[in-house]
Amino acid sequence: MSDDEHLSEEDIELRNLFVRATLSRKRSAEDDFLAEAVFFSDDEDAGIKRVRSRPGGSNANGRPDYGETTWGRMLRDDVAELQDHTSAKAKIFRARFRLPYPVYLKLLEWVKIWHEKNAHDASGRDRIPTELKLLGVLRVLGRSTCFDGITELSGISVSSMQTFFHKFTEWFTEKVYPKFVFTPKTKNDLVEIETAYALLGLPGALGSMDVVHFAWGMCPAQVTNLAKGKEGYPSLAYNVICDHEGRALAVLKGAYGATNDKTIVHFDGFVDDVRCDDFFTTFEYKVRTGPGATDRAMSKGAYLIIDPGYHKWAATQAASKISSDPDYVLWRTQMEAVRKDIECFFGRLKNRFRVLKTPLTFHKKRDIDNLVFTCIGLQNILHDWDKESGEITSWEVDADWLGAGGDFDDEAQTGEDDDEARHWCRPKLRRSMKNGATSRAGAKDDFSGFGSSSFPIGAERGLGSRRPGPGESARHDTKQAELVTHFKYAWSARSVHWLRG
């Protein structure tokens, strides 16, 4: 007698419905146990082929053996040679991933602290090795490899690599980038940067500034008219400042490509500080006023070297093309040569990280900002590595905060002279509803509501932006005449040096 004879028609129909439902999808172990206990005898259970979960999720073959992939074998078998950054394989590693192997290990250490919260993923499986994920990010940045190309070399799925890539660039921009891309914090930092320019015959200069455009291949249709500028294709524009060594000092969030340089610079906080903050405007340096050794005077006010596409501000100096005065032409030749520092920086950046040479295939501007900041941060890391001949033992990622208030170590404390620290205090806000009056930001103020979503600048609008006062053009011309006079006599005295070969 079969078990069906003891069941009512309603129970039989219910059982059949349950069997069809459970066999039409992937059944878990709990489903199997429940079905066995309610409907099936041991004999009948043996004849039914259950659908059980496979290792590795939904694919029939399971997860790959990451240790046997191309990159897995390299990290396992070539460790000894990779540790010596002068070996042949170490040089190949740097060419492929843009970082020396010791720098990769240091970056990997920071990434693991951030990324590896648990030993297993949400499904209880061993994590995909972070070592391979990081190599995948570096390959995408360095060679603009598609995510499927990373799968071929590491076994990591496209979706996993995409997710990690964007999380990594966001983390890097927030935590690592500020440690390697920063403006001068103390007078010693200021003097160190300015000294190189003084030897070049351009005392008082802090760096070269220009805007670079990166093509945006996935620009949303609704902002195409804002992103398509003089290049003829949609792009994002970034205002960048670097020193004579080729180290990035400041980068502004991307603006839509149709925005001109004069508009973008109004939103650059560092330029605003060089123009108006006492830390920079009271900075003094010597200039020559005559042919004699004692013909010198002290001048005030640091400045940035630019092309003629910016405003005529005293803090932004560009050489004019229309003057034929021999002394001015001599100074202009030197200015234009030194200004190429920023152009060379862009060239090195794009050749090192080829993803910036191709139309960027991300839909969100935020993702592109994170990618650009990551590339520039890595550029400065490599600059430090090459400058120190491989010494990175002093590198740290933790911010240099002191106490619960979060003050910088060179910021003056209560009751002390705060002239030097003023630049590094919390930002001053200009509120248009109060006749331009400024107020100090609170430690926990929320600035997320500032700015206008329709304006093509990815920076906070109205924060620290101060309009030039009357006579700014005259002050620009006065400072430029002073610099031309200095260079004339410095050149005659053979005290002008060219520092870069």
C-alpha positions as CSV (number, residue, x, y, z in Angstrom):
1,M,0.0,0.0,0.0
2,S,1.5,3.4,-1.0
3,D,1.5,6.3,1.3
4,D,-0.8,8.2,-1.1
5,E,-3.7,6.1,0.0
6,H,-3.5,7.6,3.5
7,L,-3.5,11.2,2.1
8,S,-6.5,13.2,1.0
9,E,-6.7,14.6,-2.5
10,E,-6.0,18.0,-1.0
11,D,-2.9,16.8,0.7
12,I,-1.6,15.1,-2.5
13,E,-2.2,18.3,-4.5
14,L,-0.4,20.3,-1.9
15,R,2.6,17.9,-1.9
16,N,2.8,18.0,-5.7
17,L,2.8,21.8,-5.7
18,F,5.5,21.9,-3.2
19,V,7.7,19.4,-5.1
20,R,7.4,21.4,-8.3
21,A,8.2,24.6,-6.6
22,T,11.2,23.3,-4.8
23,L,12.6,21.5,-7.8
24,S,12.2,24.6,-10.0
25,R,14.7,26.6,-8.0
26,K,17.9,26.1,-6.1
27,R,16.9,24.5,-2.8
28,S,18.8,25.1,0.4
29,A,19.6,22.4,2.9
30,E,16.8,23.6,5.2
31,D,14.3,23.1,2.3
32,D,15.5,19.6,1.8
33,F,15.2,18.7,5.4
34,L,11.7,20.1,5.7
35,A,10.5,18.3,2.5
36,E,12.0,15.0,3.8
37,A,10.3,15.3,7.2
38,V,6.8,16.2,5.9
39,F,6.3,14.3,2.6
40,F,8.8,11.6,1.9
41,S,9.8,8.3,3.3
42,D,13.4,7.1,3.3
43,D,12.9,4.9,0.2
44,E,11.2,7.6,-1.9
45,D,13.8,10.2,-0.8
46,A,16.6,8.1,-2.2
47,G,15.1,8.3,-5.7
48,I,14.8,12.0,-5.8
49,K,17.8,14.1,-7.1
50,R,17.9,17.2,-5.0
51,V,19.2,20.5,-6.2
52,R,21.9,21.4,-3.7
53,S,24.0,24.6,-3.4
54,R,27.3,24.5,-5.2
55,P,30.6,25.8,-3.9
56,G,31.3,29.3,-5.2
57,G,27.7,30.5,-5.6
58,S,25.6,30.0,-8.7
59,N,28.3,28.9,-11.2
60,A,28.5,25.2,-11.8
61,N,32.3,25.0,-11.6
62,G,32.8,26.8,-8.3
63,R,35.3,29.5,-7.5
64,P,38.7,29.5,-9.2
65,D,41.9,28.6,-7.4
66,Y,43.2,32.2,-7.1
67,G,46.7,30.9,-6.1
68,E,47.0,29.2,-9.5
69,T,46.1,32.3,-11.6
70,T,48.7,34.3,-13.5
71,W,49.0,36.9,-10.8
72,G,48.7,34.3,-8.0
73,R,51.7,32.4,-9.2
74,M,53.7,35.5,-9.7
75,L,53.1,36.7,-6.1
76,R,53.9,33.2,-4.8
77,D,56.9,32.2,-6.9
78,D,58.7,35.5,-7.5
79,V,58.7,37.1,-4.1
80,A,62.5,37.0,-3.6
81,E,63.2,38.8,-6.8
82,L,60.4,41.3,-6.4
83,Q,61.7,42.3,-3.0
84,D,64.8,43.7,-4.7
85,H,63.4,46.7,-6.6
86,T,66.5,46.7,-8.8
87,S,66.0,43.2,-10.2
88,A,64.6,42.5,-13.7
89,K,61.3,41.1,-12.5
90,A,60.9,44.0,-10.1
91,K,61.3,46.4,-13.0
92,I,58.7,44.5,-15.0
93,F,56.4,44.6,-12.0
94,R,56.7,48.4,-11.8
95,A,56.1,48.7,-15.6
96,R,53.0,46.6,-15.4
97,F,51.5,48.0,-12.2
98,R,53.1,51.4,-12.0
99,L,54.3,50.9,-8.4
100,P,57.6,49.3,-7.1
101,Y,56.9,46.1,-5.3
102,P,57.9,47.5,-1.8
103,V,55.4,50.4,-2.4
104,Y,52.8,47.9,-3.4
105,L,53.3,46.0,-0.2
106,K,53.0,49.2,1.9
107,L,49.8,50.2,0.1
108,L,48.5,46.6,0.5
109,E,49.0,46.9,4.2
110,W,46.9,50.0,4.4
111,V,44.2,48.4,2.1
112,K,43.9,45.3,4.3
113,I,43.4,47.4,7.4
114,W,40.5,49.1,5.7
115,H,39.1,46.3,3.6
116,E,39.6,43.0,5.4
117,K,37.0,43.2,8.2
118,N,36.3,39.5,8.3
119,A,38.1,36.3,7.1
120,H,35.1,35.2,5.1
121,D,32.6,36.8,2.8
122,A,28.8,37.0,3.4
123,S,28.4,33.4,2.1
124,G,30.9,32.0,4.5
125,R,33.6,31.4,1.8
126,D,37.2,32.5,2.0
127,R,37.7,36.1,0.8
128,I,39.0,36.9,-2.7
129,P,42.7,37.7,-2.0
130,T,43.1,41.5,-1.5
131,E,46.5,41.2,-3.1
132,L,44.9,40.3,-6.4
133,K,42.2,43.0,-6.1
134,L,44.8,45.7,-5.5
135,L,46.8,44.5,-8.5
136,G,43.6,44.7,-10.6
137,V,43.0,48.3,-9.5
138,L,46.6,49.2,-10.4
139,R,46.3,47.5,-13.8
140,V,43.1,49.4,-14.6
141,L,44.7,52.7,-13.7
142,G,48.1,52.0,-15.3
143,R,47.0,50.4,-18.6
144,S,43.3,51.2,-18.8
145,T,42.5,47.5,-18.9
146,C,38.8,46.6,-18.9
147,F,37.5,44.7,-15.9
148,D,37.1,41.5,-18.0
149,G,40.9,41.6,-18.7
150,I,41.4,41.5,-14.9
151,T,39.3,38.4,-14.8
152,E,41.6,36.6,-17.2
153,L,44.7,37.3,-15.1
154,S,43.3,37.0,-11.6
155,G,40.1,35.0,-11.8
156,I,38.2,37.8,-10.0
157,S,34.7,38.3,-11.5
158,V,33.9,41.5,-13.4
159,S,31.2,42.5,-10.8
160,S,33.6,41.9,-7.8
161,M,36.4,43.9,-9.5
162,Q,34.1,46.8,-10.4
163,T,32.7,47.1,-6.9
164,F,36.2,46.9,-5.3
165,F,37.6,49.5,-7.8
166,H,35.1,52.2,-6.9
167,K,35.3,51.5,-3.2
168,F,39.1,51.6,-3.3
169,T,39.3,54.9,-5.2
170,E,36.8,56.4,-2.7
171,W,38.7,55.2,0.3
172,F,42.1,56.3,-1.2
173,T,40.7,59.8,-2.0
174,E,39.4,60.2,1.6
175,K,42.2,58.6,3.6
176,V,45.5,58.4,1.7
177,Y,45.3,61.3,-0.8
178,P,45.4,64.0,1.9
179,K,48.7,62.5,3.3
180,F,50.6,62.9,0.0
181,V,48.9,65.9,-1.7
182,F,49.0,69.0,0.5
183,T,49.9,72.6,0.5
184,P,52.7,74.2,2.7
185,K,51.9,74.0,6.3
186,T,54.7,75.9,7.9
187,K,57.1,78.7,6.9
188,N,59.8,76.2,6.5
189,D,57.7,74.3,3.9
190,L,57.0,77.6,2.2
191,V,60.7,78.6,2.1
192,E,61.7,75.2,0.8
193,I,59.4,75.4,-2.2
194,E,60.2,79.1,-2.9
195,T,64.0,78.6,-2.7
196,A,64.0,76.6,-6.0
197,Y,62.2,79.4,-7.8
198,A,64.5,82.0,-6.3
199,L,67.5,80.2,-7.8
200,L,65.6,80.2,-11.1
201,G,65.3,84.0,-10.9
202,L,61.7,84.0,-9.9
203,P,61.6,84.7,-6.1
204,G,58.3,84.5,-4.3
205,A,56.8,81.8,-6.6
206,L,55.1,78.8,-5.0
207,G,54.2,76.7,-8.0
208,S,52.8,76.4,-11.5
209,M,49.0,76.2,-12.1
210,D,46.9,75.1,-15.1
211,V,43.7,73.3,-15.9
212,V,43.8,69.8,-17.5
213,H,40.8,68.2,-19.3
214,F,40.0,64.4,-19.3
215,A,37.6,63.1,-21.9
216,W,34.3,61.8,-20.4
217,G,33.1,58.9,-22.6
218,M,29.9,58.3,-20.6
219,C,28.8,61.8,-20.0
220,P,25.0,61.9,-19.3
221,A,23.0,63.5,-22.1
222,Q,21.5,66.2,-19.8
223,V,24.9,67.7,-19.0
224,T,26.6,67.3,-22.4
225,N,26.2,71.0,-23.3
226,L,28.0,71.9,-20.0
227,A,30.7,69.3,-20.5
228,K,31.6,69.9,-24.1
229,G,34.0,72.9,-24.4
230,K,36.8,73.9,-26.6
231,E,38.0,70.3,-26.9
232,G,34.9,69.4,-28.9
233,Y,34.0,66.4,-26.7
234,P,32.6,66.1,-23.2
235,S,35.3,66.4,-20.6
236,L,35.9,67.2,-16.9
237,A,38.4,70.0,-16.0
238,Y,40.7,69.9,-13.0
239,N,42.7,72.9,-11.7
240,V,46.1,71.6,-10.6
241,I,49.1,73.2,-8.9
242,C,52.5,71.7,-8.7
243,D,56.0,72.8,-7.5
244,H,59.2,72.8,-9.4
245,E,60.1,69.3,-8.3
246,G,56.9,68.1,-10.0
247,R,55.0,67.3,-6.9
248,A,51.2,68.1,-6.8
249,L,50.3,70.6,-4.2
250,A,46.6,71.1,-4.7
251,V,43.8,69.7,-7.0
252,L,40.3,71.1,-7.3
253,K,37.3,68.8,-7.9
254,G,36.4,68.5,-11.5
255,A,34.4,71.1,-13.3
256,Y,32.4,70.5,-16.5
257,G,34.5,71.0,-19.5
258,A,32.8,74.0,-20.9
259,T,33.7,76.1,-17.8
260,N,36.6,78.4,-18.5
261,D,39.7,78.8,-16.3
262,K,38.7,82.2,-15.0
263,T,35.6,80.7,-13.6
264,I,37.2,77.6,-12.1
265,V,39.9,79.5,-10.3
266,H,37.3,81.4,-8.2
267,F,36.5,78.1,-6.5
268,D,40.0,77.0,-5.7
269,G,40.6,77.4,-2.0
270,F,44.4,77.3,-2.2
271,V,44.5,80.1,-4.8
272,D,42.1,82.1,-2.6
273,D,44.4,81.7,0.4
274,V,47.5,82.7,-1.7
275,R,45.7,85.8,-2.6
276,C,44.2,86.8,0.7
277,D,45.5,84.8,3.6
278,D,48.2,86.4,5.8
279,F,50.2,83.2,5.8
280,F,51.0,83.9,2.1
281,T,50.5,87.6,1.7
282,T,53.0,88.5,4.4
283,F,55.6,86.1,3.2
284,E,58.8,88.0,2.5
285,Y,61.7,87.4,0.0
286,K,64.6,89.4,-1.4
287,V,64.5,91.0,-4.8
288,R,67.2,92.9,-6.6
289,T,66.7,96.6,-7.3
290,G,70.0,97.5,-9.0
291,P,73.2,96.1,-10.3
292,G,75.1,96.3,-7.0
293,A,75.4,93.5,-4.5
294,T,73.7,95.6,-1.9
295,D,70.9,96.8,-4.2
296,R,68.2,94.6,-2.6
297,A,64.8,95.1,-1.1
298,M,62.3,92.9,0.7
299,S,59.1,92.1,-1.2
300,K,55.9,90.6,0.2
301,G,53.3,88.3,-1.2
302,A,53.8,84.8,-2.7
303,Y,52.4,84.1,-6.2
304,L,51.6,81.3,-8.7
305,I,52.9,81.0,-12.2
306,I,50.1,80.7,-14.8
307,D,49.3,81.1,-18.4
308,P,47.4,84.2,-19.7
309,G,44.1,82.4,-19.4
310,Y,43.6,83.4,-15.8
311,H,42.8,86.7,-14.0
312,K,45.3,89.5,-13.6
313,W,45.8,89.1,-9.8
314,A,49.0,90.0,-7.9
315,A,49.1,86.4,-6.7
316,T,48.8,84.9,-10.2
317,Q,51.6,86.0,-12.6
318,A,51.6,85.3,-16.3
319,A,53.9,86.7,-19.0
320,S,52.3,88.9,-21.7
321,K,53.0,88.1,-25.4
322,I,52.6,91.7,-26.6
323,S,55.5,93.4,-24.8
324,S,58.7,93.9,-26.8
325,D,60.9,95.4,-24.1
326,P,64.2,93.5,-24.0
327,D,64.2,93.1,-20.2
328,Y,60.6,91.9,-20.2
329,V,61.3,89.4,-23.1
330,L,64.2,88.0,-21.1
331,W,62.0,87.5,-18.0
332,R,59.1,86.2,-20.1
333,T,61.4,83.5,-21.6
334,Q,62.3,82.2,-18.2
335,M,58.7,82.4,-16.9
336,E,57.3,80.4,-19.8
337,A,60.1,77.8,-19.4
338,V,59.4,77.4,-15.7
339,R,55.6,77.3,-16.3
340,K,56.1,74.1,-18.3
341,D,56.5,72.3,-15.0
342,I,52.8,71.8,-14.8
343,E,52.6,70.7,-18.4
344,C,55.3,68.1,-17.8
345,F,53.4,67.0,-14.7
346,F,50.3,66.4,-16.8
347,G,52.4,64.5,-19.4
348,R,53.9,62.2,-16.7
349,L,50.6,61.7,-15.1
350,K,48.8,60.6,-18.3
351,N,51.7,58.4,-19.5
352,R,51.9,56.7,-16.1
353,F,48.2,56.2,-15.7
354,R,46.9,55.5,-19.2
355,V,43.3,55.4,-18.0
356,L,43.4,59.2,-18.1
357,K,44.4,59.1,-21.8
358,T,41.2,57.3,-22.9
359,P,37.6,58.5,-22.6
360,L,36.6,57.7,-19.1
361,T,33.7,55.1,-19.0
362,F,32.1,56.0,-15.7
363,H,28.7,57.6,-15.6
364,K,29.1,59.4,-12.3
365,K,31.3,62.5,-11.9
366,R,32.1,61.5,-8.3
367,D,33.7,58.2,-9.5
368,I,35.9,60.1,-12.0
369,D,36.9,62.6,-9.3
370,N,38.0,59.7,-7.1
371,L,39.9,58.1,-10.0
372,V,41.8,61.4,-10.8
373,F,42.6,62.0,-7.1
374,T,43.8,58.4,-6.8
375,C,46.1,58.8,-9.8
376,I,47.6,62.1,-8.5
377,G,48.0,60.7,-5.0
378,L,49.9,57.7,-6.4
379,Q,52.0,60.1,-8.5
380,N,53.2,61.9,-5.4
381,I,53.8,58.6,-3.7
382,L,56.1,57.6,-6.5
383,H,57.7,61.0,-6.4
384,D,58.6,60.4,-2.7
385,W,59.9,56.9,-3.4
386,D,62.2,58.0,-6.3
387,K,63.4,61.1,-4.3
388,E,64.2,59.0,-1.2
389,S,65.8,56.2,-3.2
390,G,63.3,53.6,-1.9
391,E,63.1,54.8,1.7
392,I,59.4,54.7,2.8
393,T,59.7,53.6,6.5
394,S,58.4,57.0,7.7
395,W,55.2,56.8,5.7
396,E,52.0,56.8,7.8
397,V,48.4,57.0,6.8
398,D,46.9,58.2,10.1
399,A,46.1,61.9,10.2
400,D,48.3,64.1,12.3
401,W,45.7,65.1,14.8
402,L,46.3,66.2,18.4
403,G,43.7,65.9,21.1
404,A,40.0,65.7,20.9
405,G,39.8,69.1,19.1
406,G,41.6,67.8,16.1
407,D,44.2,70.6,15.9
408,F,47.2,70.4,13.6
409,D,50.5,70.0,15.3
410,D,51.6,73.4,14.0
411,E,48.3,75.2,14.7
412,A,48.6,77.7,17.5
413,Q,46.7,76.9,20.7
414,T,44.5,79.3,22.7
415,G,46.3,82.4,23.8
416,E,49.2,81.9,21.4
417,D,50.1,84.0,18.3
418,D,48.0,82.5,15.5
419,D,49.4,84.3,12.5
420,E,51.2,81.3,11.1
421,A,48.4,78.9,12.0
422,R,45.6,81.0,10.6
423,H,45.7,79.2,7.2
424,W,45.2,75.8,8.9
425,C,42.3,76.7,11.1
426,R,38.8,75.9,10.2
427,P,37.6,77.7,7.1
428,K,36.0,81.1,7.2
429,L,32.5,81.4,5.6
430,R,31.4,84.4,3.5
431,R,27.6,84.8,3.8
432,S,26.1,87.0,1.1
433,M,23.1,87.8,3.3
434,K,25.3,89.5,5.8
435,N,27.1,92.0,3.6
436,G,30.0,89.7,3.0
437,A,30.8,89.3,6.7
438,T,32.9,86.2,7.5
439,S,32.4,83.8,10.4
440,R,34.5,80.8,11.6
441,A,33.1,77.4,10.9
442,G,32.2,75.2,13.8
443,A,34.1,71.9,14.3
444,K,30.9,69.9,13.5
445,D,29.2,72.1,11.0
446,D,27.5,70.4,8.1
447,F,28.4,71.9,4.7
448,S,26.4,69.5,2.5
449,G,23.8,72.1,1.7
450,F,26.2,74.6,0.2
451,G,26.6,75.0,-3.5
452,S,24.2,74.8,-6.5
453,S,23.5,71.6,-8.3
454,S,23.2,73.4,-11.6
455,F,26.6,75.0,-11.4
456,P,29.4,73.0,-13.2
457,I,31.8,73.0,-10.3
458,G,32.3,70.1,-7.9
459,A,33.4,72.4,-5.1
460,E,31.6,74.2,-2.3
461,R,30.2,77.5,-3.5
462,G,30.9,80.5,-1.3
463,L,33.4,78.8,1.0
464,G,36.4,81.1,1.4
465,S,35.9,82.8,-2.0
466,R,36.9,86.4,-1.7
467,R,36.5,88.9,-4.6
468,P,39.5,91.0,-5.4
469,G,39.3,94.6,-4.2
470,P,39.7,97.7,-6.4
471,G,43.1,98.2,-7.9
472,E,44.0,94.5,-8.2
473,S,45.1,94.9,-11.8
474,A,47.5,97.7,-10.8
475,R,48.9,95.6,-8.0
476,H,49.5,92.8,-10.5
477,D,51.4,95.2,-12.8
478,T,53.5,96.6,-9.9
479,K,54.6,93.1,-8.8
480,Q,55.3,92.0,-12.3
481,A,57.5,95.1,-12.9
482,E,59.3,94.3,-9.7
483,L,60.0,90.7,-10.8
484,V,61.2,91.8,-14.3
485,T,63.7,94.3,-12.7
486,H,64.9,91.6,-10.3
487,F,65.5,89.1,-13.1
488,K,67.3,91.7,-15.3
489,Y,69.9,92.3,-12.6
490,A,70.1,88.6,-11.4
491,W,70.7,87.5,-15.0
492,S,73.5,90.1,-15.4
493,A,75.1,88.9,-12.2
494,R,74.9,85.3,-13.4
495,S,73.0,84.2,-10.4
496,V,70.2,82.6,-12.3
497,H,70.4,78.8,-12.4
498,W,68.5,76.1,-14.3
499,L,67.8,73.3,-11.8
500,R,66.2,70.6,-14.0
501,G,68.3,68.8,-16.6
